[in-house]
Amino acid sequence: MLLDLSQHLINAVAAGTIYALVALGYTMVYGVLKLINFAHGDVMMVGVYVGYAVAFLLGREAASSLLGVLAVFLVAMLVCAVLGFLIERFAYRPLREKPRLTALITAIGISFTISYGFQLDLTVGQARDAVTGVEARQLSSTPCATGSDCVTLLPGAAARRFPTIIESREWLKVSNADETSEVRLLNWQVLSFLIAVGLMVALQVLVYRTKFGKAMRAVSHDHRTAALLGIPVDTVIAGTFMLGSALAAGAGILYAIKDKQVQPLMGMYVGLKAFVAAVIGGIGNLQGAVAGALLLGLCEEAVVWFGSSSWRDAVAFGFLIVVLLFRPAGLFGRVVAEKV
Amino acid sequence: MRTTFLLACVAVLSVGCEKKKPAEADGKSGAVKQPVVEVKPAEAKPADEVLLLGEVGSLTGSEAAFGISTRDGIAMAIDEANEAGGVKGKKLAVRVYDDQSKPEEAASAVTRLITQDKVLVVLGEVASSNSLAMAPKAQEAKVPMISPSSTNPKVTEVGDYIFRVCFIDPFQGSVMAKYAHEELKFKDVAILTDKKSAYSEGLTEVFQRKFAELGGKVVAVESYAKGDTDFRAQLTNIKKLKPQGLYVPGYYQDVAVIAEQAKELGLKVTMMGGDGWDSAKLFELGGSAVDGSYVSNHYSADDPTPRVQEFIKKYQARYKTTPDSLAALGYDAARVAIEAMKRAPELTGPAIRDQIAATKDFPGVAGTITLDEKRNPVKPAVVLKVEAGAFKYVATVAP
């Protein structure tokens, strides 16, 4: 019983920390802009594809070394930071003084553009030329080993296997006498947890201990007054997007290490869960996002453990409704009177 | 909706590319229609002397691999028939429309085949949902339709002009239940099913009933939803119950992740599945984790039957690759149609329909075909085992 509990807890925390990293991005952007950035999950997906490409270009050996893993994370985070900057600069900034709904719809548009754009099969030109299907077949259904020679780094609709950059190893295995229950703790679970916590601590320090963080909090409080006081609002908002996007990329790589699959719609799915987590915790609140994400992870796991797996998503979203009924601003949120 | 729009854009672009090459008359106006590929007989004859068959397939989109295999199988059957003298002294040709793996496109493609191209027989589709969109159109126009590989029972229930040459889902589920109980000697089996898929749910229901009937015990039915990538909670639950087998009647993409995570959690079970596993992608995504699993399928390239080996040899010579089940079923579907056309007293929809319905003991590559009164074939299934990244033939299970 205790062992089962521990195994379920490990599963829950592994899922929860990833939701937390993504949820932080939602919550930060909401904090400064009052905008729900629906493209956030898709930025995460782009990060995973970048990580995928980097891991393949490095090759199996190099990618699983410490420097290789670091490179996968850093390049993905950097590319996503730039992507976040571009999205903010060209999609959201022109709409900043427009009604909030305009920006929200734009966010949804960006999200679909990214996730469906990534499904376009860019190799299709050659495939379509084939009347007999010989060429098409070589691209689509030849049994292809996982060697880098026949892997296209371009995205496409089909799911791919994320390269193993952290070789799975058991760090802890405890089982009871008759071996009906056991707990396994794997190396990457611990590493993922540490990386996630590290990123969260870094963010916390940045927001509460640096000048940029102070500016961010000021903008979040009231961006017009902040501007009057000489805070470069545009820069702060752009920085917030870059920060959130980089965190999303980090979360995406951790997610891909965990579940090993890459596909263009993964961002929508994880993004939705993370958004729910951010709302449960009180959107706009950093600690709230982390707590909400861990709670959501636990809640999902508990449903499967005690109840039926068919109810997993229903209960997770039901939990959101219950929280909002009793605490409309989320668990950690404060109710702020809207000034009219 | 948005998928439709984006894919429509892709289609327009791709047609744009395609039309530049063959100097066809309708090049410009064809830009908004489905891409069209015509497989002509070796020596092109004037249109009125050619008997035209229609095919709707997923040449692009998520099931493109399925559609392309089917098209290749059909093209080969047509060419063979032409070499053997055609039907009633006339050559055959097949017109293929791409439905981009979408039911609404499949419905409009079949309408075009029937009303514009006036085809004698419609072949297609692979996915049951697409076949279900096509069937009412064919039924209404009294044009016989043969689906090569849609296994959902509802497809042929649409009407008496709709046929198929593959077995149906309930049979597939009971084959695996029987094999698990009698050959693998499993007592306790758990099931992990995709609750969003009619295919998966259908197989689960049959497997569960049949396995219990045979005296086995289904210890747990856990579920997931298409799109999930974390199955650890369900697998942790299953592990506690210590089943010998785990039946996962899903599609290869999810199966691969499930196998991987089961291995990671130390779950020692033999996995079993259905024809949804049949893709080379399974091995790419699942790696060694899927080794040792068993699946039910339509046909196996290892089947020593001479006519199967002959088909494989011809197919390999033509396409430089080993045919999968879909190619075999496409080939069978086309040949059933051609044989019926040969036997029909006149080449009209009703006459051809009657002859297709009368198909008996037809030596198909994927099993001997005898169509029952519900227009479904009564034919055996094969059980395959996954070994070192490939499917190996282990047994044939008769109905």
Interface residues (C-beta under 8 A of the other chain):
Chain A: D4 Q7 H8 N11 A14 A15 F112 Y116 Q119 L120 D121 V124 G125 R128 D129 V131 T132 G133 V134 A136 R137 Q138 S140 S141 T142 P143 C144 A145 T146 A157 A158 A159 R160 R161 S168 K173 T180 S181 E182 R184 L186 K258 D259 K260 Q261 Q263 L265 M266 Y269 E300 E301 V304 W305 S308 S309 S310 R312 D313
Chain B: R2 T3 L6 V10 S14 C17 E18 K21 P35 V37 V39 L59 T60 G61 S62 A64 A65 I68 S69 R71 D72 A75 K195 E222 S223 Y224 A225 G227 D228 T229 D230 R232 A233 Q234 T236 N237 K240 K242 Q253 A256 V257 E260 Q261 E264 L265 G266 S279 A280 K281 F283 E284 L285 G287 R318 Y319 K320 T321 D324 G389 A390
